[in-house]
Amino acid sequence: MPVIRIEFETTPEKAKKFHKRVMAGAPFTGEEEQAINEAWDRGRTPTGVVHYRGISNDQPPALKFDVEVSLELTH
């Protein structure tokens, strides 16, 4: 399944807390919904599957997500 990379800038403190929480198995429904909406905004049709991929090394850091998208359906 093809994916589109979505990144959301954040602070280093929030990034560390979020990463720790997700690695402990906590859901990330708010960020998941944001990532899906961003995929729609970019003209892609998300399948609803979002994978958390970690924190960027940028300054400020960004939370990275891969959103699975369909090639057959269009927005």
matplotlib code that plots the C-alpha trace (Angstrom):
import matplotlib.pyplot as plt

x = [0.0, 1.4, 2.0, 2.4, 4.7, 3.1, 5.1, 3.9, 6.3, 6.3, 8.6, 11.3, 9.5, 6.2, 8.0, 9.7, 6.5, 4.5, 7.1, 7.3, 3.5, 3.1, 6.0, 4.2, 1.2, -1.1, -3.3, -2.7, -6.2, -5.9, -2.7, -4.0, -7.0, -4.8, -2.6, -5.6, -7.0, -3.6, -3.5, -6.9, -5.7, -2.8, -5.3, -4.7, -7.4, -6.3, -7.3, -7.5, -4.3, -1.7, 1.7, 3.8, 7.4, 9.2, 10.7, 12.7, 16.1, 15.0, 14.9, 12.1, 11.5, 8.5, 6.4, 6.5, 3.6, 3.0, -0.6, -1.6, -3.4, -5.3, -4.2, -7.6, -9.9, -9.6, -10.5]
y = [0.0, 3.4, 5.9, 9.7, 11.1, 13.7, 15.7, 18.0, 20.5, 20.4, 21.3, 19.0, 18.4, 17.5, 15.3, 13.3, 12.9, 11.9, 9.4, 7.8, 7.6, 5.9, 3.5, 2.5, 1.5, 4.6, 5.5, 8.7, 9.3, 13.1, 13.1, 10.2, 12.3, 15.3, 13.1, 11.8, 15.3, 16.5, 13.6, 14.8, 18.3, 17.1, 15.6, 12.0, 9.5, 8.0, 4.4, 5.3, 3.5, 5.7, 4.6, 6.6, 6.7, 8.7, 12.2, 14.2, 15.6, 19.0, 22.1, 22.4, 18.6, 17.1, 14.0, 11.8, 9.7, 7.6, 7.6, 4.8, 6.1, 4.6, 5.2, 4.2, 6.6, 10.4, 13.3]
z = [0.0, -0.9, 1.9, 2.2, 4.9, 7.2, 9.7, 12.4, 14.1, 17.9, 20.8, 21.9, 25.2, 23.6, 21.1, 23.8, 25.8, 22.8, 21.7, 25.1, 25.4, 22.0, 22.6, 25.7, 23.6, 24.1, 21.2, 19.3, 17.9, 17.8, 15.8, 13.6, 12.7, 11.9, 9.7, 7.8, 7.3, 6.0, 3.5, 2.2, 2.1, -0.1, -2.6, -1.5, -0.4, 3.0, 3.8, 7.5, 8.5, 10.1, 11.3, 13.8, 12.5, 15.1, 15.7, 13.1, 14.0, 12.7, 14.9, 15.9, 15.8, 14.0, 14.7, 11.6, 10.4, 7.3, 6.1, 3.8, 0.7, -2.1, -5.7, -7.1, -5.3, -5.9, -3.7]

ax = plt.figure().add_subplot(projection="3d")
ax.plot(x, y, z, "-o")
ax.set_aspect("equal")
plt.show()
